[in-house]
Amino acid sequence: MDKGTVRAHEDTDAAAATARHARFGRLPEPVRPEDMVEEQPAVAPDPARNAYDPDEWLVRYCL
C-alpha cells in the first residue's frame, strides 16, 4: 500500500466514525411509563344500564 491509499482509508474511517457518532452518539429520549400503555374499555358502554329510575314504579303503580 502506498501512503495515498492509507490516507484515503483513514479519511473514510474518520468520515464513517463521524457519521456513526452523529446517528448513534447519544441515547434516545426516555419514554414515560404512562406513554407505554394504551387504555381501552373492555366492553362498549350500555346506555340501558344507567337508565333505570328507582322511583319510576311509584309513578306507574301508586298514582
Stockholm file with secondary structure:
# STOCKHOLM 1.0

chainA/1-63         MDKGTVRAHEDTDAAAATARHARFGRLPEPVRPEDMVEEQPAVAPDPARNAYDPDEWLVRYCL
#=GR chainA/1-63 SS CCHHHHHHHHHHHHHHHHHHHHHHSSCCCCCCGGGGCCCCCSSCCCTTTTCCCTTHHHHHHHC
#=GC SS_cons        CCHHHHHHHHHHHHHHHHHHHHHHSSCCCCCCGGGGCCCCCSSCCCTTTTCCCTTHHHHHHHC
//
